[in-house]
């Protein structure tokens, strides 16, 4: 959060904002002071309300949701090239203090002078990604809550270009807030791996935020989804659209997988990494794709390259989504064709308890924060 005055060209917009907000110039925010344990995250009631600078809108946050990246950024768990144990955010050093939270739904409460006044009062979903350039398929290079302040606060200032109108969406604000990071990441994985409706796809970590999103989105496009999870969560995944489930804890895991996909797998949508890459590679059909967007089971893995090239397999890294991917997701939200599952709700003041529940991993669906 910067304390300096806004650029001169944004002063009119900032006055417009201040007139609406009166003397309420402070807000509640969960502020990350450094990498570390839960004590590195402070809930503050005296944090300055951000200003809507040129090209920006001020969003009053109605709901935000929690993701792995919130925990990993706090812990500095992403490492650096050649230094896997280094403390860093997902794009490198984090500029502290930082308000986290990439999943944001809310209402536009003020706009800068160069933004259409009609946005004021609109219910919106916020695209959390920063992009390399202006192309619709540009790669993401940053994230709200990591490279800029995010939604674990009463207000957040974001570029007008990243807000999507949800005035007609039947989804609740909590459901909308569950979409951006997890469902955006899942959409990016499915699109980059070109997963189609006539294919069998295995989803690892299927009960987590991105995993459950993968199950729903892949099933919605007609794919036959095999979900890998613990046995206790299998029924919830079948309700979400999985055609079959396999238990990662089962001693007869490979027998279960062979029964669920007797002709092999066309694709794996992986958020786990670790030893599963080596264990599951033999189950892929020739020409199959493996798309990976996480490493909760371990970031450094052995890989027999002969299995990769002899069978013409593709290994695809996928980080978040593009503008085009997010636009598809926003349209699904507007039509109500997609409904996220809410596992738990916490007030912003209880964010530490929310992170404790998230880390335990007993939930299915999203944990939502309301300010």
C-alpha positions in Angstrom: 0.0 0.0 0.0 1.5 3.3 -1.1 1.0 6.4 1.1 2.1 8.9 -1.6 -0.4 11.2 -3.4 -2.0 10.0 -6.6 -0.9 11.3 -10.0 -2.3 14.7 -10.9 -4.5 13.3 -13.7 -6.3 11.1 -11.1 -7.1 13.8 -8.6 -10.6 14.5 -10.0 -11.5 10.8 -9.7 -10.0 10.7 -6.2 -12.1 13.7 -5.2 -15.1 11.9 -6.6 -14.2 8.9 -4.4 -13.6 10.9 -1.3 -16.9 12.8 -1.6 -18.8 9.5 -1.6 -16.9 8.0 1.3 -17.1 11.0 3.6 -14.6 10.7 6.5 -14.3 7.0 6.3 -10.7 6.8 5.1 -9.7 3.7 6.9 -10.7 0.1 6.5 -10.2 -3.4 7.8 -7.5 -5.4 6.0 -5.5 -8.6 6.5 -1.9 -7.4 6.0 1.0 -9.6 5.3 4.1 -8.1 6.8 6.7 -10.7 5.9 7.1 -14.4 4.9 6.5 -16.6 7.8 3.8 -18.3 10.0 0.4 -17.1 10.9 1.8 -14.3 13.0 3.1 -12.7 9.8 -0.5 -11.9 8.8 -2.1 -9.1 10.8 -5.7 -8.0 10.8 -5.8 -4.2 10.9 -8.7 -1.9 11.3 -6.7 1.3 10.6 -5.5 0.5 7.1 -5.9 3.3 4.5 -8.6 2.9 2.0 -6.9 2.7 -1.5 -7.4 5.5 -4.0 -8.8 4.8 -7.5 -6.0 6.0 -9.7 -6.2 6.7 -13.4 -8.0 3.9 -15.2 -9.1 2.3 -12.0 -12.3 1.6 -10.0 -12.7 1.2 -6.3 -14.5 -2.0 -5.4 -16.2 -2.6 -2.0 -15.5 -6.2 -1.4 -18.5 -8.3 -0.6 -16.7 -11.7 -0.6 -13.2 -13.1 -1.2 -12.1 -16.7 -1.2 -9.0 -18.5 -0.1 -6.4 -20.3 -2.3 -3.2 -22.2 -1.9 -1.3 -19.2 -3.2 -2.4 -17.2 -0.1 -0.7 -19.8 2.2 2.3 -20.3 0.0 2.9 -16.6 -0.5 2.7 -16.1 3.3 5.2 -18.9 3.8 7.4 -17.9 0.8 7.1 -21.4 -0.4 7.5 -20.9 -4.2 11.3 -20.9 -4.3 13.5 -19.3 -6.9 15.2 -20.7 -10.1 18.0 -22.9 -8.9 17.1 -22.2 -5.3 14.0 -24.3 -4.6 14.1 -23.6 -0.8 14.4 -19.8 -1.1 11.6 -17.7 0.4 9.7 -16.0 -2.4 6.3 -15.4 -3.9 5.2 -17.1 -7.1 6.9 -14.4 -9.3 9.8 -13.8 -7.0 10.2 -11.2 -4.2 7.0 -9.8 -2.6 6.8 -6.1 -1.8 5.7 -6.0 1.8 3.3 -5.0 3.4 0.8 -6.7 1.1 -2.9 -7.2 1.3 -3.5 -10.7 0.0 -6.6 -12.3 -1.7 -6.9 -12.9 -5.4 -10.6 -13.9 -5.4 -12.8 -10.9 -5.4 -16.5 -10.1 -5.9 -18.1 -6.9 -4.9 -19.6 -3.6 -6.0 -18.0 -0.6 -7.7 -18.2 2.2 -5.2 -16.2 4.9 -7.0 -14.4 5.4 -10.3 -11.5 7.5 -11.6 -12.2 10.5 -13.8 -11.2 8.6 -16.9 -13.6 5.6 -16.2 -17.2 5.6 -17.2 -19.5 6.7 -14.4 -21.9 3.9 -15.3 -19.7 1.4 -13.5 -20.6 2.9 -10.2 -22.9 0.6 -8.3 -22.3 -2.3 -10.6 -21.9 -5.8 -9.1 -18.6 -7.2 -10.5 -16.2 -10.1 -10.6 -12.5 -9.2 -10.7 -9.9 -10.8 -12.9 -6.9 -11.1 -10.6 -4.2 -11.6 -13.2 -1.7 -9.1 -14.6 -0.7 -9.9 -18.2 2.5 -9.7 -20.2 0.9 -7.5 -22.9 -2.5 -6.5 -24.3 -3.2 -9.7 -26.3 -6.2 -11.8 -25.3 -3.9 -14.8 -25.0 -1.1 -13.1 -23.2 0.5 -15.0 -20.3 -0.2 -14.0 -16.7 2.8 -12.4 -15.0 1.3 -11.3 -11.7 -1.6 -11.7 -9.3 -3.7 -9.5 -7.1 -2.7 -10.3 -3.5 0.8 -11.0 -4.6 2.1 -8.3 -7.0 -0.5 -5.8 -5.9 -3.0 -5.5 -3.0 -5.9 -7.9 -3.2 -9.3 -8.6 -1.6 -8.8 -9.5 2.0 -10.0 -6.0 2.9 -13.1 -3.8 2.8 -12.0 -2.1 -0.4 -9.6 -2.8 -3.3 -8.6 -0.5 -6.2 -8.2 -2.3 -9.5 -8.0 -1.5 -13.2 -11.4 -1.0 -14.8 -10.3 -3.4 -17.6 -10.2 -6.3 -15.1 -13.8 -6.0 -13.8 -16.6 -8.1 -15.3 -20.2 -7.0 -15.0 -22.2 -9.6 -13.0 -25.5 -7.7 -12.7 -27.4 -10.5 -14.3 -25.6 -13.4 -12.7 -27.8 -15.7 -10.5 -24.7 -16.7 -8.5 -24.3 -15.2 -5.0 -21.4 -13.0 -4.2 -19.8 -15.8 -2.3 -20.1 -18.1 -5.3 -18.7 -15.5 -7.6 -15.7 -14.9 -5.3 -15.0 -18.7 -5.5 -14.3 -18.5 -9.2 -11.3 -16.4 -10.3 -8.1 -18.2 -9.1 -9.3 -21.8 -8.8 -11.7 -21.9 -11.8 -9.6 -19.5 -13.8 -6.6 -21.9 -13.3 -8.7 -24.9 -14.2 -10.0 -23.2 -17.3 -6.4 -22.4 -18.4 -5.4 -26.0 -17.8 -8.2 -27.5 -19.9 -7.7 -25.0 -22.7 -3.9 -25.3 -22.9 -4.2 -29.1 -22.9 -7.0 -29.0 -25.5 -9.2 -31.4 -23.5 -12.3 -32.2 -25.4 -15.7 -33.8 -24.8 -14.8 -37.3 -26.1 -11.7 -37.8 -23.9 -11.0 -39.5 -20.6 -9.1 -37.2 -18.2 -7.7 -37.9 -14.7 -7.9 -35.1 -12.2 -5.4 -35.3 -9.3 -6.2 -33.5 -6.0 -9.8 -33.5 -7.2 -11.4 -32.3 -3.9 -9.3 -29.1 -3.6 -10.3 -25.8 -5.1 -8.6 -26.2 -8.5 -9.3 -29.9 -8.6 -13.0 -29.6 -8.0 -13.1 -26.8 -10.6 -11.4 -29.1 -13.1 -14.0 -31.9 -12.4 -16.9 -29.5 -13.0 -15.5 -27.7 -16.0 -14.2 -30.9 -17.7 -17.5 -32.7 -17.1 -19.4 -29.6 -18.4 -17.6 -29.9 -21.8 -18.4 -33.6 -22.0 -15.2 -35.2 -20.9 -15.2 -38.4 -18.9 -13.6 -37.4 -15.6 -11.8 -39.8 -13.3 -11.2 -38.0 -10.0 -8.3 -39.0 -7.7 -9.0 -38.2 -4.0 -9.4 -39.7 -0.6 -12.2 -42.2 -0.3 -14.3 -40.1 2.1 -14.7 -37.4 -0.6 -15.6 -39.6 -3.5 -19.4 -39.0 -3.3 -19.0 -35.3 -3.4 -16.9 -35.6 -6.5 -19.4 -37.8 -8.3 -22.0 -35.2 -7.5 -19.7 -32.6 -9.1 -19.6 -34.6 -12.4 -16.9 -37.3 -12.0 -17.8 -40.5 -13.8 -15.4 -42.5 -11.6 -13.2 -41.9 -8.6 -10.0 -43.6 -7.5 -8.6 -43.4 -4.0 -5.0 -42.2 -3.7 -4.8 -44.1 -0.4 -5.8 -47.5 -1.8 -3.2 -50.3 -2.0 -4.9 -51.4 -5.2 -4.8 -47.9 -6.7 -3.5 -49.1 -10.1 -6.3 -51.7 -10.3 -8.9 -49.1 -9.6 -7.4 -46.8 -12.2 -7.4 -49.6 -14.8 -11.0 -50.4 -14.1 -12.0 -46.7 -14.3 -10.0 -46.1 -17.6 -9.5 -49.5 -19.3 -8.3 -47.9 -22.5 -5.9 -45.5 -20.8 -6.0 -41.8 -20.2 -6.1 -39.1 -22.9 -5.0 -36.5 -20.4 -4.1 -35.8 -16.8 -5.0 -32.5 -15.2 -2.5 -32.4 -12.3 -2.4 -30.1 -9.3 -0.3 -32.5 -7.1 2.9 -33.3 -8.8 5.3 -35.3 -6.6 5.5 -39.1 -7.0 2.2 -39.2 -9.0 3.9 -38.2 -12.2 6.2 -41.3 -12.2 3.3 -43.5 -11.0 0.7 -42.4 -13.5 2.8 -41.9 -16.6 2.4 -45.6 -17.7 -1.4 -45.1 -17.7 -1.3 -42.5 -20.5 -2.2 -43.4 -24.1 0.2 -42.5 -26.9 -0.2 -38.9 -27.7 -1.7 -38.0 -24.4 -1.2 -34.7 -22.6 -0.2 -34.0 -19.0 -1.0 -30.5 -17.8 0.3 -29.4 -14.4 -0.5 -26.3 -12.3 0.6 -27.3 -8.8 3.1 -29.3 -6.8 1.4 -29.9 -3.4 2.8 -33.4 -3.3 6.3 -32.3 -4.1 8.0 -29.9 -6.6 11.1 -31.8 -7.6 10.4 -35.2 -9.2 12.2 -38.0 -11.1 11.1 -38.4 -14.7 12.0 -41.0 -17.2 12.3 -39.0 -20.4 12.1 -42.1 -22.5 8.4 -42.6 -21.5 7.8 -39.0 -22.6 9.3 -39.1 -26.1 8.8 -42.7 -27.0 5.0 -42.3 -26.6 4.8 -38.8 -28.0 3.4 -37.4 -24.7 3.1 -33.7 -24.0 4.0 -32.2 -20.6 2.4 -28.8 -20.3 3.0 -26.2 -17.5 -0.1 -24.0 -16.9 -0.1 -21.0 -14.6 -3.5 -19.3 -14.1 -5.5 -18.1 -17.1 -5.4 -15.7 -20.1 -7.9 -12.9 -20.7 -9.8 -15.1 -23.1 -10.0 -17.9 -20.6 -11.3 -15.6 -17.9 -13.9 -14.1 -20.3 -15.2 -17.7 -20.9 -15.4 -18.1 -17.1 -17.2 -14.8 -16.6 -19.8 -15.8 -19.2 -20.5 -19.1 -17.4 -20.9 -17.1 -14.2 -23.4 -14.7 -15.9 -25.5 -17.5 -17.2 -25.4 -19.6 -14.0 -24.0 -22.6 -15.9 -21.4 -23.1 -13.2 -22.1 -23.1 -9.5 -19.1 -23.5 -7.1 -19.4 -25.3 -3.8 -18.9 -23.3 -0.6 -17.3 -25.4 2.1 -17.1 -22.7 4.9 -17.5 -19.0 5.6 -15.4 -16.8 7.8 -15.3 -13.2 8.7 -12.2 -11.3 7.7 -11.3 -10.9 11.4 -11.2 -14.7 11.6 -8.8 -15.2 8.7 -6.3 -17.2 10.8 -9.0 -19.7 11.7 -9.9 -19.9 8.0 -6.3 -20.6 7.0 -6.1 -23.3 9.7 -9.1 -25.1 8.2 -7.8 -24.6 4.7 -4.5 -26.2 5.7 -6.2 -29.2 7.3 -7.7 -30.0 3.9 -10.8 -31.8 5.2 -13.2 -29.6 3.2 -14.6 -30.0 -0.3 -15.2 -26.7 -2.1 -14.1 -23.1 -1.4 -13.5 -21.3 1.9 -15.0 -17.8 1.7 -13.9 -14.7 3.5 -16.4 -11.8 4.1 -15.2 -8.4 5.2 
